[in-house]
């Protein structure tokens, strides 16, 4: 190795890095100064302020919606916020669940009552149909008896005669 090829640098690597960082910082400061002088920075600042203001307005509107929702009587009843006593408010969910179950129980009771009334009505209709069926069978029996047939034949003037040959069983 030749001593001419080795370059001696009196600065260490850390000093070189610090100088590069300082130079980069100076460049950024110059760019920013130019932006401020040209008015670009003012426009960006104004845009940022407008965005922040719009975001604040949206957050405020959301808070107002929540407070309006919470102030409604129905919501207060469902959430339990209407209650003043804290111990009752803590158990409000359980009370609301019990009230819901009672409501369902009442609905089931009325549904079963309606079904029972319908069943009773249908049972009466079936009973009336059975009675009518029995009466019709009685009328049919009265009209088809031997005496009724012979009366009808006499009324029409037809003689009823017994067969001349004795009845025999066919095997």
HURAMO-V678462 format. One line per field, one symbol per residue. ss: DSSP state (A for helix, B for strand, O for the rest). phi: phi as a letter, one per 20 degrees, with the letter a starting at -180 (. if undefined). burial: + if it has 24 or more other ideal C-beta (glycine too) atoms within 12 Angstrom, else -. A space follows every 10 residues. Layout:
ss = ???
phi = ???
burial = ???
This chain:
ss = OOOOOOOOOO OOAAAAAAAA AAAAAAAAAA AAAAAAAAOA AAAAAAAAAA AAAAAAAAAA AAAAAAAAAA AOAAAAAAAO OOOOOAAAAA OAAAAAAAAA AAAAAAAAAA AAAAAAAAAA AAAAAAAAAA AAAAAAAAAA AAAAOAAAAA AAAAAAOOOO OOOOOOOOOO O
phi = .dffffeedf eeffffffff ffffffffff fffffffenf ffffffffff ffffffffff ffffffffff efffffffen fffeffffff efgfffffff ffffffffff ffffffffff ffffffffff ffffffffff fffdffffff fffffendee deffeffcee d
burial = ---------- ---------- ---------- ---------- ---------- ---------- ---------- ---------+ ---------- ---------- ---------- ---------- ---------- ---------- ---------- ---------- ---------- -
